[in-house]
Amino acid sequence: MLVEVNPQHPEPRKIARAAQVLRDGGVVAYPTDTVYALGVDLANKNAIDTLYAIKRMKREQPLAFVVPDLSEVSRYAVVQDFHYRFIKHLIPGPYTFILQATREVPRLVMMKRKTIGIRVPDHAVPRALAQELGRPIMTTTATHPSEGDVLWDPADIADLYGGVELVLDGGVGEALVSTVLDLCDEEPKLIREGAGMERIDQLFGVHRAIDEADFDG
């Protein structure tokens, strides 16, 4: 079901409706500052299983967390002092930060390294949705189920994903994925180039990692 939402000032009633779908174990598609995303409730194991199934992802592929602000980042991820200012300069923005997970993160969503990928998008809809839900949205990029291309038109997502209960239509989105930065060590590492690279180049010097992660979002 498509529900139009104001991308700058999302209507509270529509956000509350989407959050309830998440609590009930449903999958919601929503716009971000990069591509459209598919999301489920962090606290619902069955919903996470459903998300992996409809996206046709292997369980080794990590999902990302979407949270509304920096305080929520530090609740679910270990943020050292030397990375705090780094993150503060870049959020909200089109970045996924790989960080060590705290005890607040359920084991079923952690990778072997006990890390998570976490985002604070520069878009009012996902931040409002995560705020209303009261916990992170487990999220992955909305891509074509068979071709793998990213989807930026909410109508296409509604047509192609029968398992998505609600699509928040904030207009046609962007075609770029997020930039992924590994902050598990003292020196940040660039894992994947995506949106917002000009800001990275202007503010910081980061080194590309040899092995690329496969985070979606």
Backbone as CSV, one residue per row, in Angstrom:
resi,resn,N_x,N_y,N_z,CA_x,CA_y,CA_z,C_x,C_y,C_z
1,MET,0.837,-1.193,0.000,0.000,0.000,0.000,0.875,1.246,0.000
2,LEU,0.617,2.161,-0.923,1.337,3.427,-1.012,0.644,4.478,-0.149
3,VAL,1.422,5.171,0.671,0.910,6.277,1.480,1.811,7.475,1.251
4,GLU,1.281,8.523,0.655,2.077,9.717,0.411,2.392,10.414,1.730
5,VAL,3.651,10.855,1.857,4.090,11.522,3.076,4.922,12.733,2.692
6,ASN,4.793,13.800,3.463,5.581,15.005,3.220,7.035,14.722,3.588
7,PRO,7.959,14.820,2.644,9.358,14.439,2.934,10.064,15.390,3.900
8,GLN,9.641,16.662,3.951,10.274,17.623,4.861,9.591,17.643,6.235
9,HIS,8.275,17.494,6.232,7.504,17.555,7.473,6.503,16.401,7.483
10,PRO,6.995,15.187,7.731,6.108,14.022,7.674,4.962,14.122,8.680
11,GLU,3.769,13.788,8.211,2.581,13.878,9.045,2.655,12.857,10.186
12,PRO,2.503,13.303,11.442,2.600,12.384,12.591,1.665,11.192,12.494
13,ARG,0.474,11.393,11.965,-0.488,10.296,11.860,0.038,9.208,10.940
14,LYS,0.659,9.589,9.848,1.180,8.606,8.893,2.422,7.909,9.452
15,ILE,3.244,8.653,10.158,4.418,8.052,10.788,3.986,7.055,11.863
16,ALA,2.980,7.421,12.653,2.479,6.517,13.687,1.908,5.245,13.073
17,ARG,1.236,5.389,11.950,0.686,4.219,11.257,1.805,3.296,10.793
18,ALA,2.856,3.863,10.210,3.984,3.058,9.735,4.703,2.385,10.894
19,ALA,4.868,3.103,12.007,5.523,2.521,13.176,4.726,1.342,13.722
20,GLN,3.408,1.430,13.662,2.582,0.317,14.133,2.730,-0.894,13.222
21,VAL,2.857,-0.659,11.926,3.108,-1.767,10.996,4.410,-2.469,11.377
22,LEU,5.431,-1.689,11.712,6.708,-2.276,12.130,6.543,-3.081,13.421
23,ARG,5.849,-2.529,14.393,5.644,-3.245,15.664,4.883,-4.552,15.456
24,ASP,3.999,-4.552,14.475,3.193,-5.738,14.192,3.941,-6.774,13.353
25,GLY,5.196,-6.490,13.030,6.016,-7.441,12.280,6.029,-7.239,10.789
26,GLY,5.491,-6.115,10.316,5.453,-5.846,8.884,6.714,-5.175,8.375
27,VAL,6.842,-5.159,7.052,7.961,-4.495,6.377,7.470,-3.178,5.808
28,VAL,8.201,-2.114,6.051,7.851,-0.785,5.552,8.973,-0.291,4.644
29,ALA,8.604,0.260,3.493,9.564,0.919,2.611,9.452,2.424,2.835
30,TYR,10.594,3.113,2.829,10.569,4.544,3.135,11.733,5.244,2.427
31,PRO,11.590,6.547,2.202,12.681,7.295,1.562,13.776,7.608,2.557
32,THR,14.996,7.782,2.044,16.116,8.245,2.860,16.829,9.344,2.086
33,ASP,17.957,9.793,2.614,18.754,10.785,1.895,19.566,10.151,0.781
34,THR,19.486,8.823,0.652,20.111,8.136,-0.487,18.991,7.413,-1.242
35,VAL,19.040,6.105,-1.293,18.008,5.335,-1.985,16.836,5.050,-1.046
36,TYR,15.759,4.496,-1.595,14.679,4.000,-0.733,15.173,2.769,0.018
37,ALA,14.591,2.540,1.181,15.016,1.431,2.036,13.819,0.583,2.435
38,LEU,14.100,-0.666,2.786,13.111,-1.558,3.366,13.487,-1.737,4.827
39,GLY,12.514,-1.592,5.725,12.839,-1.653,7.134,11.884,-2.498,7.952
40,VAL,12.403,-3.019,9.072,11.601,-3.788,10.022,12.016,-3.387,11.438
41,ASP,11.243,-3.859,12.404,11.496,-3.582,13.811,12.672,-4.418,14.313
42,LEU,13.646,-3.762,14.930,14.807,-4.445,15.516,14.396,-5.553,16.480
43,ALA,13.285,-5.351,17.186,12.892,-6.276,18.249,12.105,-7.485,17.747
44,ASN,11.843,-7.560,16.444,10.993,-8.628,15.922,11.804,-9.579,15.046
45,LYS,12.166,-10.742,15.597,12.983,-11.713,14.870,12.298,-12.193,13.605
46,ASN,10.993,-12.471,13.667,10.277,-12.954,12.487,10.288,-11.922,11.371
47,ALA,10.175,-10.650,11.749,10.208,-9.590,10.748,11.574,-9.499,10.086
48,ILE,12.642,-9.677,10.878,13.998,-9.668,10.317,14.167,-10.836,9.349
49,ASP,13.646,-12.005,9.721,13.698,-13.163,8.816,12.955,-12.869,7.520
50,THR,11.790,-12.218,7.637,11.005,-11.857,6.453,11.777,-10.918,5.548
51,LEU,12.460,-9.943,6.150,13.230,-8.983,5.367,14.332,-9.680,4.579
52,TYR,15.051,-10.594,5.231,16.084,-11.350,4.514,15.471,-12.157,3.371
53,ALA,14.290,-12.716,3.607,13.659,-13.571,2.598,13.201,-12.770,1.387
54,ILE,12.514,-11.646,1.601,11.983,-10.909,0.453,13.089,-10.192,-0.313
55,LYS,14.189,-9.870,0.378,15.324,-9.232,-0.295,16.246,-10.276,-0.936
56,ARG,16.010,-11.564,-0.604,16.832,-12.666,-1.107,18.302,-12.481,-0.706
57,MET,18.506,-12.114,0.546,19.846,-11.895,1.074,20.310,-13.094,1.879
58,LYS,21.608,-13.348,1.844,22.205,-14.354,2.708,22.302,-13.794,4.124
59,ARG,22.197,-14.676,5.132,22.218,-14.206,6.505,23.562,-13.610,6.906
60,GLU,24.610,-13.909,6.135,25.903,-13.297,6.442,25.949,-11.827,6.056
61,GLN,25.019,-11.395,5.225,24.990,-9.999,4.804,24.349,-9.161,5.906
62,PRO,25.067,-8.157,6.393,24.541,-7.375,7.513,23.477,-6.370,7.091
63,LEU,22.547,-6.135,7.979,21.591,-5.048,7.844,22.149,-3.839,8.587
64,ALA,21.632,-2.667,8.271,22.057,-1.454,8.966,20.976,-1.011,9.957
65,PHE,21.399,-0.278,10.978,20.482,0.333,11.935,20.211,1.764,11.483
66,VAL,18.953,2.193,11.536,18.619,3.597,11.347,18.125,4.143,12.683
67,VAL,18.776,5.201,13.166,18.410,5.835,14.430,18.204,7.326,14.185
68,PRO,17.487,8.010,15.112,17.137,9.406,14.839,18.215,10.434,15.142
69,ASP,19.183,10.106,16.031,20.156,11.128,16.428,21.402,10.493,17.032
70,LEU,22.354,11.352,17.400,23.646,10.891,17.906,23.515,10.154,19.233
71,SER,22.580,10.568,20.077,22.421,9.902,21.370,22.046,8.438,21.186
72,GLU,21.264,8.141,20.168,20.885,6.761,19.896,22.037,5.972,19.288
73,VAL,22.918,6.661,18.561,24.117,5.992,18.054,24.918,5.443,19.219
74,SER,25.136,6.261,20.244,25.961,5.846,21.374,25.256,4.825,22.258
75,ARG,23.957,4.691,22.119,23.244,3.657,22.881,23.519,2.268,22.316
76,TYR,23.595,2.176,21.004,23.733,0.873,20.356,25.144,0.592,19.844
77,ALA,26.006,1.603,19.823,27.367,1.427,19.324,28.361,2.079,20.265
78,VAL,29.548,1.493,20.343,30.620,2.040,21.177,31.296,3.164,20.392
79,VAL,31.146,4.390,20.887,31.715,5.559,20.208,32.858,6.110,21.062
80,GLN,34.068,5.924,20.591,35.239,6.436,21.296,35.349,7.947,21.094
81,ASP,36.067,8.607,22.010,36.201,10.064,21.947,36.773,10.536,20.615
82,PHE,37.753,9.776,20.085,38.410,10.227,18.861,37.516,10.098,17.633
83,HIS,36.377,9.393,17.762,35.441,9.306,16.648,34.185,10.133,16.858
84,TYR,33.998,10.631,18.071,32.767,11.370,18.368,32.626,12.597,17.472
85,ARG,33.708,13.391,17.399,33.641,14.599,16.565,33.533,14.240,15.087
86,PHE,34.175,13.163,14.712,34.081,12.680,13.323,32.626,12.444,12.950
87,ILE,31.932,11.670,13.785,30.528,11.352,13.514,29.671,12.609,13.601
88,LYS,29.941,13.431,14.609,29.128,14.637,14.813,29.159,15.551,13.594
89,HIS,30.306,15.613,12.912,30.432,16.449,11.718,29.632,15.897,10.539
90,LEU,29.345,14.612,10.564,28.777,13.964,9.382,27.300,13.586,9.513
91,ILE,26.724,13.727,10.701,25.314,13.372,10.828,24.496,14.615,11.208
92,PRO,23.243,14.625,10.706,22.650,13.627,9.803,23.280,13.710,8.417
93,GLY,23.365,12.562,7.768,23.977,12.530,6.446,23.942,11.146,5.842
94,PRO,24.405,11.021,4.593,24.317,9.755,3.850,25.464,8.794,4.161
95,TYR,25.656,8.501,5.454,26.797,7.691,5.875,26.350,6.536,6.765
96,THR,26.995,5.396,6.585,26.827,4.252,7.477,28.139,4.046,8.208
97,PHE,28.088,4.051,9.547,29.281,3.886,10.367,29.319,2.472,10.925
98,ILE,30.405,1.763,10.690,30.594,0.442,11.287,31.295,0.638,12.622
99,LEU,30.642,0.173,13.693,31.139,0.369,15.045,30.946,-0.902,15.864
100,GLN,31.688,-1.007,16.945,31.478,-2.112,17.873,30.102,-1.976,18.514
101,ALA,29.404,-3.094,18.639,28.055,-3.079,19.197,28.081,-3.063,20.725
102,THR,27.084,-2.416,21.314,26.906,-2.455,22.764,26.001,-3.642,23.123
103,ARG,25.776,-3.811,24.413,24.931,-4.913,24.876,23.455,-4.693,24.551
104,GLU,23.113,-3.493,24.093,21.728,-3.216,23.710,21.348,-3.913,22.405
105,VAL,22.338,-4.364,21.658,22.083,-4.962,20.341,21.818,-6.458,20.497
106,PRO,20.675,-6.941,20.018,20.389,-8.382,20.087,21.423,-9.186,19.306
107,ARG,21.781,-10.361,19.811,22.794,-11.183,19.162,22.415,-11.560,17.732
108,LEU,21.124,-11.732,17.485,20.704,-12.244,16.180,21.009,-11.274,15.043
109,VAL,21.267,-10.009,15.350,21.539,-9.050,14.278,23.007,-8.656,14.204
110,MET,23.868,-9.260,15.046,25.288,-8.936,15.019,26.060,-9.883,14.114
111,MET,27.107,-9.370,13.524,28.006,-10.175,12.729,29.059,-10.814,13.644
112,LYS,29.920,-11.645,13.081,30.938,-12.337,13.868,31.849,-11.368,14.601
113,ARG,32.099,-10.216,14.008,32.970,-9.224,14.636,32.269,-8.474,15.773
114,LYS,30.996,-8.745,15.991,30.176,-8.033,16.976,30.152,-6.542,16.678
115,THR,29.954,-6.258,15.398,29.845,-4.870,14.956,28.471,-4.645,14.337
116,ILE,28.127,-3.374,14.215,26.893,-2.997,13.522,27.194,-1.852,12.571
117,GLY,26.339,-1.694,11.573,26.364,-0.518,10.717,25.204,0.367,11.128
118,ILE,25.482,1.628,11.409,24.448,2.508,11.958,24.378,3.813,11.179
119,ARG,23.128,4.316,10.990,22.897,5.494,10.162,21.994,6.494,10.861
120,VAL,22.257,7.785,10.624,21.331,8.869,10.963,21.114,9.636,9.673
121,PRO,20.110,9.260,8.874,19.939,9.867,7.555,19.554,11.342,7.639
122,ASP,19.951,12.093,6.639,19.553,13.494,6.525,18.207,13.562,5.802
123,HIS,17.216,12.938,6.410,15.868,12.892,5.841,14.894,12.780,7.007
124,ALA,13.862,13.597,6.989,12.942,13.667,8.123,12.123,12.400,8.314
125,VAL,11.796,11.695,7.237,10.906,10.534,7.350,11.533,9.392,8.157
126,PRO,12.707,8.882,7.800,13.271,7.776,8.595,13.604,8.168,10.022
127,ARG,14.028,9.414,10.246,14.324,9.829,11.622,13.048,9.883,12.459
128,ALA,11.975,10.402,11.860,10.698,10.450,12.579,10.165,9.046,12.844
129,LEU,10.345,8.156,11.883,9.855,6.787,12.032,10.611,6.052,13.137
130,ALA,11.925,6.197,13.165,12.716,5.560,14.219,12.381,6.151,15.586
131,GLN,12.150,7.462,15.629,11.775,8.116,16.879,10.441,7.584,17.384
132,GLU,9.482,7.458,16.489,8.152,6.966,16.864,8.201,5.497,17.281
133,LEU,9.008,4.707,16.598,9.132,3.292,16.931,9.765,3.106,18.302
134,GLY,10.721,3.978,18.640,11.375,3.905,19.936,12.597,3.016,19.972
135,ARG,13.010,2.516,18.842,14.214,1.693,18.712,14.640,1.716,17.251
136,PRO,15.829,1.208,16.934,16.307,1.290,15.557,15.437,0.522,14.561
137,ILE,15.441,1.016,13.337,14.853,0.293,12.219,15.957,-0.526,11.584
138,MET,15.748,-1.831,11.474,16.694,-2.670,10.728,16.408,-2.469,9.253
139,THR,17.411,-2.088,8.503,17.144,-1.599,7.156,18.097,-2.163,6.117
140,THR,17.622,-2.196,4.889,18.417,-2.611,3.744,17.950,-1.822,2.528
141,THR,18.814,-1.650,1.571,18.484,-0.920,0.361,17.381,-1.624,-0.416
142,ALA,16.453,-0.848,-0.926,15.420,-1.392,-1.804,16.007,-1.565,-3.202
143,THR,16.124,-2.813,-3.631,16.667,-3.112,-4.953,15.692,-3.984,-5.728
144,HIS,15.861,-4.038,-7.026,15.017,-4.895,-7.867,15.242,-6.348,-7.450
145,PRO,14.178,-7.097,-7.147,14.336,-8.457,-6.625,15.148,-9.399,-7.511
146,SER,15.102,-9.210,-8.826,15.835,-10.121,-9.706,17.040,-9.462,-10.369
147,GLU,16.951,-8.166,-10.659,18.030,-7.498,-11.383,19.063,-6.858,-10.459
148,GLY,18.678,-6.557,-9.230,19.615,-6.011,-8.263,19.825,-4.513,-8.317
149,ASP,19.213,-3.821,-9.278,19.373,-2.372,-9.374,18.638,-1.682,-8.227
150,VAL,19.219,-0.575,-7.734,18.558,0.156,-6.660,17.261,0.776,-7.180
151,LEU,16.284,0.859,-6.297,14.973,1.407,-6.645,14.792,2.760,-5.966
152,TRP,14.435,3.768,-6.737,14.215,5.096,-6.170,12.791,5.592,-6.392
153,ASP,11.974,4.789,-7.105,10.572,5.146,-7.334,9.698,4.304,-6.407
154,PRO,8.974,4.933,-5.465,8.163,4.156,-4.524,7.097,3.302,-5.200
155,ALA,6.605,3.727,-6.352,5.602,2.933,-7.068,6.197,1.606,-7.524
156,ASP,7.458,1.613,-7.942,8.120,0.373,-8.353,8.266,-0.578,-7.165
157,ILE,8.578,-0.031,-5.996,8.724,-0.874,-4.809,7.394,-1.535,-4.467
158,ALA,6.318,-0.779,-4.537,4.994,-1.332,-4.243,4.628,-2.436,-5.229
159,ASP,5.027,-2.277,-6.492,4.711,-3.275,-7.518,5.560,-4.528,-7.390
160,LEU,6.838,-4.361,-7.029,7.788,-5.467,-7.080,7.884,-6.261,-5.780
161,TYR,7.527,-5.631,-4.664,7.674,-6.288,-3.374,6.310,-6.564,-2.750
162,GLY,5.786,-7.744,-3.001,4.512,-8.119,-2.411,4.571,-8.257,-0.904
163,GLY,5.775,-8.493,-0.367,5.922,-8.676,1.073,6.039,-7.383,1.857
164,VAL,6.041,-6.247,1.164,6.102,-4.957,1.841,4.687,-4.485,2.122
165,GLU,4.384,-4.309,3.390,3.014,-3.975,3.772,2.673,-2.511,3.511
166,LEU,3.663,-1.628,3.676,3.409,-0.196,3.544,4.603,0.482,2.897
167,VAL,4.334,1.335,1.904,5.375,2.136,1.257,5.083,3.595,1.553
168,LEU,5.971,4.258,2.285,5.847,5.693,2.528,6.405,6.426,1.314
169,ASP,5.534,7.056,0.572,5.884,7.696,-0.694,6.265,9.149,-0.433
170,GLY,7.583,9.396,-0.423,8.086,10.754,-0.256,8.592,11.348,-1.554
171,GLY,8.114,10.813,-2.674,8.581,11.262,-3.976,9.741,10.417,-4.468
172,VAL,10.167,10.670,-5.681,11.271,9.922,-6.270,12.549,10.205,-5.490
173,GLY,13.278,9.143,-5.121,14.474,9.277,-4.303,15.747,9.409,-5.103
174,GLU,16.855,9.257,-4.416,18.183,9.315,-5.030,18.598,7.927,-5.515
175,ALA,19.632,7.893,-6.360,20.104,6.625,-6.908,21.397,6.151,-6.268
176,LEU,21.981,6.964,-5.376,23.243,6.606,-4.741,23.012,5.946,-3.387
177,VAL,23.838,4.951,-3.060,23.794,4.330,-1.733,24.624,5.162,-0.765
178,SER,24.595,4.798,0.514,25.357,5.531,1.519,26.848,5.198,1.419
179,THR,27.663,6.121,1.893,29.093,5.869,2.059,29.301,5.125,3.372
180,VAL,30.121,4.068,3.347,30.340,3.239,4.537,31.743,3.505,5.083
181,LEU,31.797,3.812,6.387,33.059,4.095,7.067,33.218,3.169,8.259
182,ASP,34.344,2.478,8.348,34.638,1.590,9.462,35.362,2.386,10.539
183,LEU,34.727,2.497,11.713,35.300,3.250,12.824,35.652,2.349,14.001
184,CYS,35.918,1.100,13.733,36.242,0.163,14.807,37.664,0.348,15.323
185,ASP,38.538,0.906,14.502,39.910,1.185,14.916,40.082,2.693,15.069
186,GLU,41.232,3.093,15.562,41.456,4.518,15.816,41.420,5.332,14.533
187,GLU,41.885,4.742,13.442,41.901,5.460,12.166,40.724,5.014,11.305
188,PRO,39.857,5.939,10.880,38.710,5.573,10.050,39.153,4.959,8.732
189,LYS,38.346,4.016,8.246,38.615,3.383,6.962,37.398,3.516,6.057
190,LEU,37.657,3.889,4.831,36.590,3.992,3.845,36.335,2.616,3.247
191,ILE,35.124,2.103,3.457,34.771,0.767,2.988,34.041,0.820,1.654
192,ARG,33.129,1.788,1.518,32.366,1.904,0.271,32.112,3.368,-0.039
193,GLU,32.415,3.753,-1.266,32.099,5.110,-1.706,30.635,5.188,-2.115
194,GLY,29.988,6.253,-1.708,28.594,6.470,-2.070,28.291,7.955,-2.024
195,ALA,27.099,8.292,-1.585,26.718,9.695,-1.488,27.551,10.391,-0.414
196,GLY,27.755,11.694,-0.587,28.440,12.495,0.419,29.946,12.402,0.427
197,MET,30.554,11.839,-0.613,32.008,11.694,-0.617,32.724,13.039,-0.639
198,GLU,32.119,14.051,-1.225,32.771,15.361,-1.275,32.959,15.919,0.133
199,ARG,32.026,15.628,1.018,32.145,16.090,2.395,33.266,15.353,3.122
200,ILE,33.379,14.070,2.848,34.479,13.283,3.427,35.818,13.849,2.963
201,ASP,35.937,14.122,1.672,37.185,14.621,1.119,37.548,15.985,1.701
202,GLN,36.547,16.814,1.965,36.795,18.150,2.487,37.210,18.140,3.959
203,LEU,36.596,17.274,4.737,36.780,17.325,6.181,37.855,16.398,6.729
204,PHE,38.001,15.226,6.092,38.832,14.210,6.707,39.676,13.481,5.668
205,GLY,40.741,12.847,6.143,41.502,11.922,5.327,41.205,10.518,5.819
206,VAL,40.598,9.696,4.988,40.311,8.321,5.388,40.963,7.370,4.405
207,HIS,41.363,6.200,4.890,42.039,5.216,4.068,41.070,4.123,3.638
208,ARG,41.120,3.775,2.382,40.261,2.718,1.863,40.679,1.366,2.434
209,ALA,39.721,0.580,2.879,39.995,-0.768,3.391,40.246,-1.698,2.218
210,ILE,41.041,-2.739,2.467,41.335,-3.710,1.412,40.095,-4.550,1.090
211,ASP,39.395,-4.988,2.143,38.200,-5.805,1.943,36.973,-4.941,2.106
212,GLU,36.095,-4.985,1.125,34.891,-4.177,1.178,33.787,-4.904,1.916
213,ALA,33.081,-4.174,2.782,31.917,-4.733,3.461,30.742,-4.718,2.494
214,ASP,29.679,-5.424,2.862,28.520,-5.514,1.981,27.288,-4.969,2.693
215,PHE,27.465,-3.809,3.327,26.341,-3.190,3.998,25.388,-2.609,2.996
216,ASP,24.095,-2.745,3.263,23.063,-2.097,2.470,22.559,-0.897,3.238
217,GLY,22.136,0.099,2.472,21.508,1.239,3.129,22.024,2.566,2.606
